[in-house]
Amino acid sequence: MLQHPQEQRQAKNSVALLRLSLAHCEVVIGERFAPAALQALLQRPGRDTRLLYPDVPAAPAPSVPAVTATVDAPLRLVVLDATWRKSLRMLLEHPALLALPRLSLDTPVPTRYRAIRAARRADQVSTLEATVQALAMLEGPAFDAAPLLDAFGRFVAGVAARQQQLASSGHA
């Protein structure tokens, strides 16, 4: 996870739950990364790296073969955790990210996150939801997303309840 510094401080930070739930989830905080440092994060030996990000007109995905993880080359999934605008800026400012083969979600499952965070489009989902959907695509039936999504649902409900309580008490 490459997490924008402003996301780290958000009460709605879904990456915190991912970090606690996934055995191999590394979170690196930053907005701009030195090219050599970013390259070291992205290109570790023995792994194929893919960026979880849609193919968008402002930053078209490079053409590469389809994603397949093998025993010889397990997959490293890089996820940008930021608002859509900030994630696009992070992508455009880092040639190493732009050059990565992409994994895109064709039809994301509707978000549970809308109760606490606005999205401009129906296919925009939280970082947690996108990551879980990507892992389910990559791992197949071996990946049981239900416990993590259930925990996320409880997290969203709790944040929404706190927001409602603050709004009704006049502190919003």
Secondary structure per residue as TSV (DSSP state, phi and psi in degrees):
chain	resnum	aa	ss	phi	psi
A	1	M	-	360.0	127.1
A	2	L	E	-104.6	107.6
A	3	Q	E	-106.0	126.4
A	4	H	-	-62.5	138.9
A	5	P	H	-55.5	-33.2
A	6	Q	H	-68.7	-27.5
A	7	E	H	-70.8	-32.7
A	8	Q	H	-59.2	-34.7
A	9	R	T	-89.3	-4.1
A	10	Q	-	-73.3	135.9
A	11	A	T	-65.9	-22.4
A	12	K	T	-91.4	19.4
A	13	N	-	-69.0	101.0
A	14	S	T	-77.2	-16.8
A	15	V	H	-67.0	-30.8
A	16	A	H	-58.4	-40.8
A	17	L	H	-69.0	-39.3
A	18	L	H	-61.2	-45.2
A	19	R	H	-59.5	-38.8
A	20	L	H	-75.6	-24.4
A	21	S	H	-99.6	-24.7
A	22	L	-	-105.2	133.4
A	23	A	T	-64.0	-34.5
A	24	H	T	-120.9	59.1
A	25	C	-	-114.9	110.5
A	26	E	-	-105.8	129.9
A	27	V	-	-113.0	124.8
A	28	V	E	-117.3	122.5
A	29	I	E	-89.6	132.9
A	30	G	-	165.7	161.9
A	31	E	S	-112.8	-39.4
A	32	R	S	-126.1	133.5
A	33	F	-	-121.2	140.2
A	34	A	-	-62.3	137.3
A	35	P	H	-52.0	-44.4
A	36	A	H	-67.0	-39.6
A	37	A	H	-66.6	-42.2
A	38	L	H	-65.9	-42.7
A	39	Q	H	-59.7	-40.4
A	40	A	H	-63.9	-36.4
A	41	L	H	-69.2	-40.3
A	42	L	H	-82.1	-33.5
A	43	Q	-	-114.4	66.0
A	44	R	-	-86.1	143.9
A	45	P	T	-58.7	145.4
A	46	G	T	81.7	11.9
A	47	R	-	-135.0	140.3
A	48	D	E	-90.2	136.5
A	49	T	E	-111.8	135.5
A	50	R	E	-130.2	145.3
A	51	L	E	-98.9	126.0
A	52	L	E	-81.6	100.3
A	53	Y	-	-166.5	140.9
A	54	P	-	-71.5	158.3
A	55	D	-	-80.0	105.8
A	56	V	B	-115.0	149.7
A	57	P	T	-55.7	-37.3
A	58	A	T	-69.7	-22.5
A	59	A	B	-147.5	75.5
A	60	P	-	-61.1	144.4
A	61	A	-	-72.9	142.4
A	62	P	-	-66.9	150.1
A	63	S	-	-83.9	122.7
A	64	V	-	-145.5	166.8
A	65	P	-	-63.4	160.9
A	66	A	-	-58.7	156.3
A	67	V	-	-74.4	124.3
A	68	T	-	-145.2	122.3
A	69	A	-	-91.5	134.6
A	70	T	-	-122.0	169.8
A	71	V	S	-63.2	-37.0
A	72	D	S	-71.0	-34.1
A	73	A	S	-135.8	84.5
A	74	P	-	-62.9	160.7
A	75	L	E	-96.4	137.7
A	76	R	E	-107.4	124.9
A	77	L	E	-102.8	122.6
A	78	V	E	-100.8	129.6
A	79	V	E	-125.7	132.7
A	80	L	E	-94.6	125.0
A	81	D	E	-109.3	102.2
A	82	A	S	-167.3	172.8
A	83	T	-	-63.0	164.3
A	84	W	H	-58.7	-44.4
A	85	R	H	-63.1	-45.4
A	86	K	H	-70.9	-34.3
A	87	S	H	-67.8	-37.6
A	88	L	H	-64.9	-40.7
A	89	R	H	-62.5	-44.1
A	90	M	H	-59.0	-43.5
A	91	L	H	-62.9	-48.2
A	92	L	H	-67.5	-28.9
A	93	E	T	-84.7	-4.3
A	94	H	-	-127.3	97.6
A	95	P	H	-53.5	-32.8
A	96	A	H	-64.9	-35.3
A	97	L	H	-71.6	-43.6
A	98	L	H	-58.8	-33.0
A	99	A	T	-80.1	-13.9
A	100	L	S	-68.7	140.7
A	101	P	-	-60.3	147.2
A	102	R	E	-106.4	151.3
A	103	L	E	-117.8	119.4
A	104	S	-	-116.1	146.9
A	105	L	-	-87.4	118.4
A	106	D	S	-65.4	-51.2
A	107	T	S	-136.6	85.2
A	108	P	-	-58.0	142.8
A	109	V	-	-65.6	141.4
A	110	P	-	-53.1	142.8
A	111	T	-	-77.2	146.9
A	112	R	S	-90.4	-11.3
A	113	Y	G	-75.6	-19.7
A	114	R	G	-56.8	-24.8
A	115	A	G	-64.4	-22.4
A	116	I	T	-125.6	-10.2
A	117	R	S	-148.7	128.2
A	118	A	-	-73.4	147.5
A	119	A	-	-131.4	145.3
A	120	R	S	-80.6	-25.2
A	121	R	S	-128.0	152.6
A	122	A	T	-65.6	-26.0
A	123	D	T	-87.2	3.9
A	124	Q	-	-86.2	123.5
A	125	V	-	-125.2	168.5
A	126	S	-	-69.0	162.9
A	127	T	H	-58.6	-42.1
A	128	L	H	-61.7	-48.9
A	129	E	H	-62.4	-43.1
A	130	A	H	-63.6	-42.3
A	131	T	H	-64.6	-44.0
A	132	V	H	-62.6	-42.8
A	133	Q	H	-64.1	-39.4
A	134	A	H	-66.0	-44.0
A	135	L	H	-63.1	-37.9
A	136	A	H	-64.4	-38.6
A	137	M	H	-63.4	-44.0
A	138	L	H	-76.2	-41.4
A	139	E	H	-89.6	-22.0
A	140	G	G	69.7	-150.8
A	141	P	G	-61.6	-17.3
A	142	A	G	-67.2	-20.8
A	143	F	-	-97.3	115.6
A	144	D	-	-97.1	102.1
A	145	A	-	-81.5	-16.7
A	146	A	H	-55.7	-48.6
A	147	P	H	-60.6	-40.9
A	148	L	H	-69.0	-42.2
A	149	L	H	-68.0	-35.3
A	150	D	H	-64.2	-44.4
A	151	A	H	-62.1	-39.8
A	152	F	H	-63.8	-41.5
A	153	G	H	-59.0	-42.1
A	154	R	H	-66.7	-39.4
A	155	F	H	-59.6	-48.8
A	156	V	H	-62.0	-43.8
A	157	A	H	-61.7	-40.5
A	158	G	H	-64.9	-44.4
A	159	V	H	-64.8	-42.9
A	160	A	H	-61.7	-40.5
A	161	A	H	-64.3	-42.1
A	162	R	H	-65.0	-40.0
A	163	Q	H	-64.0	-42.0
A	164	Q	H	-64.4	-41.5
A	165	Q	H	-63.4	-43.3
A	166	L	H	-64.3	-41.6
A	167	A	H	-64.3	-41.9
A	168	S	H	-73.2	-21.8
A	169	S	T	-93.0	0.2
A	170	G	T	84.0	14.4
A	171	H	-	-100.2	8.1
A	172	A	-	-77.8	360.0
